[in-house]
């Protein structure tokens, strides 16, 4: 199931986004956990507990408030337009997609 959030991200700006607490708890993500961030097409995919290596993936830590910083190398590949955070509950992941 895909869940839409009220969190937005603008490439080229602050590069940070808050992952909602309810979903961090659901996916067992806690402070200082290592998350995998990668770009696929026009999406940024954010996952915890990635078993397989993903080509071009970066690894980031989540802070205690649930904020992550999108790596600059991934941010620079995105179109400069508003993006929105979604949750993919089936794959226990988050993704950031352009607003349509």
Secondary structure, 3 states (H helix, E strand, C coil): CEEEEEEEEECCCCCEEECCHHHHHHCCCCCCCEEEEEEECCEEEEEECCCCCCCCCEEEECCCCCEEECCHHHHCCCCCCEEEEEEECCCCEEEEEECC
